[in-house]
Structures are given as C-alpha cells and as structure tokens.
C-alpha cells in the first residue's frame, strides 16, 4: 500500500509520500514514490505515485526518456509542455499507456491488472501553480479552493485531520504539520504504509524545490511531533464532558 | 454504508450503531441496525448489523422466530443456547444460510450477492461477558484484552481515536465518549453513515440492557461534544511545534 498527499495553498505546494512497497504481506521494500523534475527558476514538477510499482517506475522512466530525447517537443516532454495542464495530460497519457501494456502482459498468465495513480504538482515560470490527481485511466481532477488537498493510496485514516485544519490560507508551516500528522495517523493504523517519508515544498513563484526532506525512521522531530499529537488527542479527549443523559 | 462499533471492557459492553441505509446514492432511508434480545437478569444479547438490509432483516426475523417457537431448544434459540459462544454459532449459521438463500435468488438476474456481518455482544447469568464479530460466512472472531473493540462497515475514519484511548480498563463513561467521537469522525467523512444513532450499554453481570439511548440528529449533547472535539483537535494542532529542519 501507499499513502501520498498533496496540498495546494496560497503560499505554495506541500507534498508528502511514504516509501513502503509490498508484494503480498511477506515481501516488503523501500522505494521512493516522489519524483522531482526541475529546471530551477523555470519549472518544477513533483510527482507522487501509488499503485503497481512496475507501472509507476516504467511511467517515470518513459517520462524521463522523453525529456532527454534530442527531439523532445512541447507535446512529448513535461519540461517543455506549455502549461501545467499539458503536463498533466502527458503524464496521464503515459500512465494509461504503460498500465495497458503491462496489463496485457499480465493477462497471459493471470487476471491481474497493473494500474497506478499519481498526484502531480508544480509551476512553470509565468504560470499558475497547480495540483492534479491523475487516475489510472489517464483522466484527472484538480485541487480547488474548496478542497485544497488530494490523496492517493490509503487515504481514510489521514483524512479527518486534513478536513479539520487545512484551507487555502493555511501557512506552509502549518501545512507541513498537517500532512505529517495525517501520515502519522495512517502509519499507526496501516502497516503497509511505512517510513521513511519524503517531504517536498514548492513556494509560490519559486519555480524550484524550495525544501526537501527525507524523514527517516526514528527521526527525533517526527517522533516528538507524533508523541505531542497523541498527548494532545488524549488531553482533548479527557477534557470533553459528555453530559449524563436523563436515564443515567 | 454503515458504521457499528462494540467495546468489551472490564466494566461492561458499549455498542453504537448508525441508522443510514442506502440503495444507490439516491435512495436513503433510516433503519435501526441494533437488535436487543433480553430476558432481564438472565440474559441479554445485543446485535449490530452491516451489509445487505434484506439479509440482516431476514436473519434477525429468523432468530426471533426460533426464539418464539414452542419447540425452541438450546440448539435453535439464542435465548436458550448454553453459552455466548453457542449464541455466536447460531447467529453465524443463520446469517450464512440467509445470505446464501438471498444470493441464490439474486443470481437469477444479476451477479450481485447479498452478504452481511454483525457484531454480537452479551452475557448470560453465570457466564462471561463476550463480544464477537461474525463474518458473512458465519465464522467469527472475538474481542480480547489486546484489542477490546470490534468494528463493521466504514471502520477506518473512526479507528485512530479508538486505537489511542480504548483499553480493557477504560470506564463506561469514557467508552461512551470514545465511540461517539469515533462515530463523529465517520459521520464527517462518509455521507453514507448517518444520524440518528443507537447507543447501548450492558454493565458486567447486569444481564440486562443497563442503558439505551437513541441520539437524534441535532441532539444538543452530541452536537456540543462534536464541537468540543473539533476545538480540542484544532487547539492541540496549533500547540504542536514542528521544529524547523536544518535547511529551513
């Protein structure tokens, strides 16, 4: 499984992913699910992936190949595409193509299909900052002022905190805290989501990776935050009074 | 959808269910999902249901019919069964039988299957208090000291709070608060779980329903608790400091 989350705020984009990959329950590995494509000051694209590792790795490799191609054009390279919407279209098309190709291979021996979805965020110089969720079929939705966050993978455990504290006006600093606490709840409840974590920040109009952190297992700041949140929840819980109903 | 949760504590059993039933997204109704079978002072059994309404209603009707039968025996009536384990076996067998019968009917016109699962808690005089989760196939698991709560239906949103605050030693009063807050998180995130709620408490060795409450939409105590929890979460969130990493 996987948990990835992206926030689109007035101040910028905050993206967080875990790194656990499993084939069955007894084959667990660490793979980075965050991919950064960057031409600093001109364009930055961050992609988070969930789903079949074979599909996501192949898709990212193909996107890189298209960027490196001497004949790369606006239509083929996400580093040349005219807009972030065009970037999302290129990634979606590649994702669907690779998934179809791999599913075709798999179908010879099983009914399994390979699919994946991604969160894509970024900005090109002179353009708007945008954040998309791209589905396995290649179509996409976009973060908006009403719903400024997108999630893929095991999204349920970490959603309540986002619902309660994240809005378009949330500061980058609070947003970091929100995605880390959202991940913390997910890590506690689903073993197939695991450390280390990758955290990326892109501030508005920076058009580069403003901040990147790999948060390792046992990271003291993350551990302290996790403990403080547990304590805050328990303190909050103990302070709440449920008035005795009439028949108590 | 549905959310039902049961807690087995030293002080007793706490069970909570929602009442929303939907056929598709445009056909929503209120149905009670909590069934109480009681011979006060002798035996009390509380059942929470999730899944196909046709399966759960038919199963409960058959269980009642078996109780009312003049020839009811230890093997057929949950009010005569020797132990709570035997009760769970009778309910599991009936649930699987009804599901199979209904799926057989459905299969004539569609690939749909009717299935359901239940949480069953209770105590007979002289016996231990027990809490089971019975799967659609009729097999079951039981709450233990390590994991004193069981959930069916939309269980993910409401699990983090239970993981953090519920143990075997939790008081009935705190347990009520915990299941109501767990439900509150679920109601916020999944529209197919809805008010009113049914809350039942069975204190150890009471062998009767010690407390029952229907909590209606707009219930002032529940609304106040929900607000207080939101505030506690936001206050807790704002007090947590994420130390700036080295590269900030």
Boltz contact constraints between the chains, C-beta under 6 A:
constraints:
  - contact:
      token1: [A, 156]
      token2: [B, 156]
      max_distance: 6.0
  - contact:
      token1: [A, 156]
      token2: [B, 157]
      max_distance: 6.0
  - contact:
      token1: [A, 157]
      token2: [B, 156]
      max_distance: 6.0
  - contact:
      token1: [A, 157]
      token2: [B, 160]
      max_distance: 6.0
  - contact:
      token1: [A, 159]
      token2: [B, 189]
      max_distance: 6.0
  - contact:
      token1: [A, 160]
      token2: [B, 157]
      max_distance: 6.0
  - contact:
      token1: [A, 160]
      token2: [B, 185]
      max_distance: 6.0
  - contact:
      token1: [A, 164]
      token2: [B, 233]
      max_distance: 6.0
  - contact:
      token1: [A, 165]
      token2: [B, 237]
      max_distance: 6.0
  - contact:
      token1: [A, 176]
      token2: [B, 242]
      max_distance: 6.0
  - contact:
      token1: [A, 177]
      token2: [B, 242]
      max_distance: 6.0
  - contact:
      token1: [A, 185]
      token2: [B, 160]
      max_distance: 6.0
  - contact:
      token1: [A, 189]
      token2: [B, 159]
      max_distance: 6.0
  - contact:
      token1: [A, 213]
      token2: [B, 245]
      max_distance: 6.0
  - contact:
      token1: [A, 221]
      token2: [B, 243]
      max_distance: 6.0
  - contact:
      token1: [A, 225]
      token2: [B, 240]
      max_distance: 6.0
  - contact:
      token1: [A, 225]
      token2: [B, 242]
      max_distance: 6.0
  - contact:
      token1: [A, 228]
      token2: [B, 240]
      max_distance: 6.0
  - contact:
      token1: [A, 232]
      token2: [B, 236]
      max_distance: 6.0
  - contact:
      token1: [A, 233]
      token2: [B, 164]
      max_distance: 6.0
  - contact:
      token1: [A, 236]
      token2: [B, 232]
      max_distance: 6.0
  - contact:
      token1: [A, 236]
      token2: [B, 236]
      max_distance: 6.0
  - contact:
      token1: [A, 237]
      token2: [B, 165]
      max_distance: 6.0
  - contact:
      token1: [A, 240]
      token2: [B, 225]
      max_distance: 6.0
  - contact:
      token1: [A, 240]
      token2: [B, 228]
      max_distance: 6.0
  - contact:
      token1: [A, 242]
      token2: [B, 176]
      max_distance: 6.0
  - contact:
      token1: [A, 242]
      token2: [B, 177]
      max_distance: 6.0
  - contact:
      token1: [A, 242]
      token2: [B, 225]
      max_distance: 6.0
  - contact:
      token1: [A, 243]
      token2: [B, 221]
      max_distance: 6.0
  - contact:
      token1: [A, 245]
      token2: [B, 213]
      max_distance: 6.0
